Structure formats: structure tokens, C-alpha cells
Amino acid sequence: MTATDTGPPRTSRRAAIMAAAVSVLAERGPRGLTHRAVDAAAGLSSGSVNYHAPTRARLLHLALEEVFRRDIETATRHFDISEWSRSRAAEAITRFVTEMSDEENRDRVIARHHLRAESMTDPELRAAFDDQHAAFVRMIVQTFGIAGHPVSDARGELVRLGIDGMMQRQVMIGPTPLDDDQIAEMARLLVGS
């Protein structure tokens, strides 16, 4: 960086803003998601976020984009089931839920929860959620089909709902998270025979 540079390049600045928006949303909830809070969390000077997100709605959309981008990276890594077996599918679900609810990723689960609530009054956020959920169900149906165990869209939706519920249970519900054996048992129930 030269003396005239004011910070990271725009692309990395945008990425930092997106990550900071997710963190702020998870820590402070929707009311705490302010431009000032995101500036501070991203380590940027006051007003920097306004370039990438001039409105609160745009800030919410950037957070959602970051949540979905990172979620799909994680899902793609875990749901590569090249050869079908009930145990392999259950293991993939177990690994996915475990990673999504670990210390590094739990903010995304919380932020997604807040964003989902915001989507009830924001048609664009709602459409983005609907698209993301449909894509996740398609991935489940396709992955299981490629692995030689075709499942219906309804079964794919049940698996998606079960995975989402387990992640919420691990991160936001109850004083004690499920242990690995409980997650694996639930994953086996979702996969069925």
C-alpha cells in the first residue's frame, strides 16, 4: 500500500463488509445492523460501508449474499456422495451440521435466522430465500440420484428442513447442544432406507 491508499481494494473491502455485516447481525440482531456498526466491525472508517450499501436494505442483502455464498461452499464440500449408502449420506449430513454449528460458522446460522425473519416483510429477501432453499433441495435430490438412490422433491425438502432444524438446535435452542451421536442418529432418520 502506498501513502495515498485509504484501505484495502474495493473487492476485498466489499468482502470485509459482507463478513462484518454477518457478524454484526449475529451479535446484535437486525436492529443492531447499522452502517456505523458494520464500519467498525470491518475496521473501516466511518461512512465506508455507504459506498457498497447505501441503504439498510442493501446491507441486509449483502449479509444474505455472504451467508448463502459460504453455505453453498460448505454444502458442496459435504454433499459429494459419489456412491450411495445410508451411512455415507448420514455421515455427510452429520459433518455438515457439525461444521455449520461450530464456533467459526455459528454466526451464519444466527444471521440466517434474523435474515429469514426480515424476509417476511421484504419480498426480495423472501425470493432469495425461496431460491436458496429450492437450490438446496435440488442439490439433495440430484446428489442422492447420482449416488443411485433417487428421492422425491418432498423427501429432499424433508432432509433440508431436518438439517436446518438441527443447525438451529445446535446454535440457538437449548442449554446443551446435541452430541455427535445424537446428530448422527437424527441424520440416519432423515436419510431413511
ROLUM-810037 format. One record per residue (C-alpha): x negated, y, z; residue in three letters; residue number from 1. Coordinates in steps of 0.05 Angstrom, whole numbers, plus 5000, padded with zeros to 4 digits. Layout:
<mimars>
+------+------+------+-----+-----+
:   px :   py :   pz :   r :   k :
+------+------+------+-----+-----+
:    X :    Y :    Z : ALA : NUM :
...
+------+------+------+-----+-----+
</mimars>
This chain:
<mimars>
+------+------+------+-----+-----+
:   px :   py :   pz :   r :   k :
+------+------+------+-----+-----+
: 5000 : 5000 : 5000 : MET :   1 :
: 4976 : 5070 : 4985 : THR :   2 :
: 4985 : 5131 : 5028 : ALA :   3 :
: 5044 : 5152 : 4985 : THR :   4 :
: 5083 : 5087 : 4993 : ASP :   5 :
: 5141 : 5092 : 5041 : THR :   6 :
: 5151 : 5018 : 5054 : GLY :   7 :
: 5160 : 4951 : 5021 : PRO :   8 :
: 5180 : 4947 : 4948 : PRO :   9 :
: 5255 : 4953 : 4934 : ARG :  10 :
: 5265 : 4878 : 4923 : THR :  11 :
: 5233 : 4859 : 4989 : SER :  12 :
: 5267 : 4918 : 5022 : ARG :  13 :
: 5334 : 4891 : 4998 : ARG :  14 :
: 5317 : 4822 : 5024 : ALA :  15 :
: 5297 : 4851 : 5091 : ALA :  16 :
: 5362 : 4890 : 5094 : ILE :  17 :
: 5403 : 4828 : 5078 : MET :  18 :
: 5368 : 4786 : 5131 : ALA :  19 :
: 5375 : 4843 : 5182 : ALA :  20 :
: 5449 : 4850 : 5166 : ALA :  21 :
: 5460 : 4776 : 5182 : VAL :  22 :
: 5422 : 4783 : 5247 : SER :  23 :
: 5459 : 4845 : 5269 : VAL :  24 :
: 5526 : 4815 : 5251 : LEU :  25 :
: 5510 : 4752 : 5291 : ALA :  26 :
: 5484 : 4791 : 5351 : GLU :  27 :
: 5534 : 4849 : 5353 : ARG :  28 :
: 5594 : 4826 : 5314 : GLY :  29 :
: 5630 : 4865 : 5259 : PRO :  30 :
: 5637 : 4929 : 5300 : ARG :  31 :
: 5562 : 4929 : 5313 : GLY :  32 :
: 5545 : 4923 : 5239 : LEU :  33 :
: 5525 : 4994 : 5225 : THR :  34 :
: 5475 : 5024 : 5177 : HIS :  35 :
: 5434 : 5050 : 5235 : ARG :  36 :
: 5431 : 4982 : 5269 : ALA :  37 :
: 5410 : 4948 : 5204 : VAL :  38 :
: 5357 : 5001 : 5191 : ASP :  39 :
: 5328 : 4987 : 5260 : ALA :  40 :
: 5332 : 4912 : 5254 : ALA :  41 :
: 5298 : 4914 : 5185 : ALA :  42 :
: 5243 : 4960 : 5212 : GLY :  43 :
: 5262 : 5016 : 5163 : LEU :  44 :
: 5271 : 5090 : 5173 : SER :  45 :
: 5340 : 5117 : 5187 : SER :  46 :
: 5382 : 5121 : 5124 : GLY :  47 :
: 5343 : 5069 : 5084 : SER :  48 :
: 5400 : 5019 : 5082 : VAL :  49 :
: 5445 : 5070 : 5048 : ASN :  50 :
: 5409 : 5061 : 4981 : TYR :  51 :
: 5427 : 4987 : 4978 : HIS :  52 :
: 5492 : 4990 : 5016 : ALA :  53 :
: 5524 : 5059 : 5015 : PRO :  54 :
: 5588 : 5034 : 5049 : THR :  55 :
: 5603 : 4986 : 5106 : ARG :  56 :
: 5640 : 4941 : 5056 : ALA :  57 :
: 5576 : 4936 : 5014 : ARG :  58 :
: 5537 : 4920 : 5077 : LEU :  59 :
: 5585 : 4863 : 5092 : LEU :  60 :
: 5578 : 4837 : 5021 : HIS :  61 :
: 5502 : 4838 : 5026 : LEU :  62 :
: 5506 : 4798 : 5090 : ALA :  63 :
: 5553 : 4748 : 5057 : LEU :  64 :
: 5507 : 4742 : 4997 : GLU :  65 :
: 5448 : 4726 : 5043 : GLU :  66 :
: 5489 : 4675 : 5084 : VAL :  67 :
: 5512 : 4639 : 5022 : PHE :  68 :
: 5443 : 4640 : 4988 : ARG :  69 :
: 5409 : 4609 : 5048 : ARG :  70 :
: 5466 : 4560 : 5060 : ASP :  71 :
: 5463 : 4533 : 4989 : ILE :  72 :
: 5387 : 4525 : 4994 : GLU :  73 :
: 5396 : 4484 : 5057 : THR :  74 :
: 5454 : 4443 : 5029 : ALA :  75 :
: 5416 : 4428 : 4965 : THR :  76 :
: 5358 : 4401 : 5004 : ARG :  77 :
: 5401 : 4355 : 5047 : HIS :  78 :
: 5453 : 4330 : 4998 : PHE :  79 :
: 5408 : 4299 : 4947 : ASP :  80 :
: 5435 : 4228 : 4956 : ILE :  81 :
: 5407 : 4190 : 4897 : SER :  82 :
: 5431 : 4122 : 4920 : GLU :  83 :
: 5497 : 4115 : 4956 : TRP :  84 :
: 5503 : 4084 : 5024 : SER :  85 :
: 5548 : 4104 : 5080 : ARG :  86 :
: 5488 : 4111 : 5126 : SER :  87 :
: 5449 : 4155 : 5077 : ARG :  88 :
: 5508 : 4202 : 5068 : ALA :  89 :
: 5519 : 4205 : 5143 : ALA :  90 :
: 5445 : 4219 : 5154 : GLU :  91 :
: 5448 : 4276 : 5103 : ALA :  92 :
: 5507 : 4307 : 5139 : ILE :  93 :
: 5474 : 4298 : 5206 : THR :  94 :
: 5409 : 4331 : 5182 : ARG :  95 :
: 5447 : 4388 : 5151 : PHE :  96 :
: 5489 : 4402 : 5213 : VAL :  97 :
: 5427 : 4397 : 5257 : THR :  98 :
: 5387 : 4445 : 5215 : GLU :  99 :
: 5444 : 4494 : 5207 : MET : 100 :
: 5454 : 4498 : 5282 : SER : 101 :
: 5380 : 4502 : 5303 : ASP : 102 :
: 5351 : 4566 : 5332 : GLU : 103 :
: 5326 : 4591 : 5265 : GLU : 104 :
: 5393 : 4584 : 5229 : ASN : 105 :
: 5448 : 4592 : 5281 : ARG : 106 :
: 5455 : 4667 : 5266 : ASP : 107 :
: 5481 : 4647 : 5197 : ARG : 108 :
: 5536 : 4604 : 5228 : VAL : 109 :
: 5557 : 4661 : 5274 : ILE : 110 :
: 5552 : 4714 : 5218 : ALA : 111 :
: 5593 : 4669 : 5172 : ARG : 112 :
: 5647 : 4664 : 5226 : HIS : 113 :
: 5650 : 4740 : 5232 : HIS : 114 :
: 5650 : 4749 : 5156 : LEU : 115 :
: 5706 : 4698 : 5149 : ARG : 116 :
: 5748 : 4739 : 5198 : ALA : 117 :
: 5733 : 4802 : 5158 : GLU : 118 :
: 5754 : 4766 : 5094 : SER : 119 :
: 5825 : 4763 : 5120 : MET : 120 :
: 5832 : 4837 : 5103 : THR : 121 :
: 5781 : 4843 : 5047 : ASP : 122 :
: 5804 : 4809 : 4982 : PRO : 123 :
: 5733 : 4810 : 4953 : GLU : 124 :
: 5703 : 4775 : 5013 : LEU : 125 :
: 5761 : 4726 : 5012 : ARG : 126 :
: 5749 : 4709 : 4939 : ALA : 127 :
: 5675 : 4700 : 4953 : ALA : 128 :
: 5691 : 4651 : 5010 : PHE : 129 :
: 5741 : 4614 : 4967 : ASP : 130 :
: 5688 : 4607 : 4912 : ASP : 131 :
: 5635 : 4584 : 4960 : GLN : 132 :
: 5680 : 4533 : 4993 : HIS : 133 :
: 5701 : 4506 : 4925 : ALA : 134 :
: 5628 : 4501 : 4903 : ALA : 135 :
: 5610 : 4463 : 4967 : PHE : 136 :
: 5668 : 4414 : 4956 : VAL : 137 :
: 5646 : 4404 : 4883 : ARG : 138 :
: 5575 : 4390 : 4906 : MET : 139 :
: 5600 : 4337 : 4955 : ILE : 140 :
: 5645 : 4305 : 4903 : VAL : 141 :
: 5590 : 4306 : 4850 : GLN : 142 :
: 5536 : 4281 : 4897 : THR : 143 :
: 5578 : 4223 : 4922 : PHE : 144 :
: 5600 : 4207 : 4850 : GLY : 145 :
: 5528 : 4207 : 4824 : ILE : 146 :
: 5509 : 4163 : 4882 : ALA : 147 :
: 5562 : 4112 : 4859 : GLY : 148 :
: 5616 : 4127 : 4910 : HIS : 149 :
: 5668 : 4172 : 4878 : PRO : 150 :
: 5710 : 4213 : 4925 : VAL : 151 :
: 5771 : 4256 : 4912 : SER : 152 :
: 5772 : 4332 : 4919 : ASP : 153 :
: 5815 : 4322 : 4982 : ALA : 154 :
: 5761 : 4277 : 5012 : ARG : 155 :
: 5708 : 4328 : 4993 : GLY : 156 :
: 5749 : 4382 : 5027 : GLU : 157 :
: 5755 : 4339 : 5090 : LEU : 158 :
: 5680 : 4330 : 5091 : VAL : 159 :
: 5669 : 4405 : 5082 : ARG : 160 :
: 5718 : 4421 : 5138 : LEU : 161 :
: 5685 : 4369 : 5184 : GLY : 162 :
: 5616 : 4397 : 5171 : ILE : 163 :
: 5639 : 4468 : 5183 : ASP : 164 :
: 5674 : 4447 : 5247 : GLY : 165 :
: 5612 : 4411 : 5273 : MET : 166 :
: 5568 : 4471 : 5259 : MET : 167 :
: 5617 : 4517 : 5296 : GLN : 168 :
: 5620 : 4467 : 5353 : ARG : 169 :
: 5544 : 4465 : 5358 : GLN : 170 :
: 5535 : 4541 : 5357 : VAL : 171 :
: 5597 : 4574 : 5385 : MET : 172 :
: 5641 : 4526 : 5423 : ILE : 173 :
: 5630 : 4491 : 5489 : GLY : 174 :
: 5575 : 4499 : 5540 : PRO : 175 :
: 5535 : 4439 : 5515 : THR : 176 :
: 5521 : 4423 : 5442 : PRO : 177 :
: 5535 : 4354 : 5416 : LEU : 178 :
: 5475 : 4308 : 5419 : ASP : 179 :
: 5445 : 4275 : 5357 : ASP : 180 :
: 5483 : 4210 : 5367 : ASP : 181 :
: 5550 : 4247 : 5372 : GLN : 182 :
: 5535 : 4286 : 5308 : ILE : 183 :
: 5516 : 4222 : 5273 : ALA : 184 :
: 5579 : 4187 : 5296 : GLU : 185 :
: 5622 : 4244 : 5270 : MET : 186 :
: 5584 : 4244 : 5204 : ALA : 187 :
: 5598 : 4169 : 5196 : ARG : 188 :
: 5672 : 4181 : 5209 : LEU : 189 :
: 5672 : 4235 : 5155 : LEU : 190 :
: 5638 : 4191 : 5104 : VAL : 191 :
: 5683 : 4132 : 5117 : GLY : 192 :
: 5672 : 4068 : 5078 : SER : 193 :
+------+------+------+-----+-----+
</mimars>
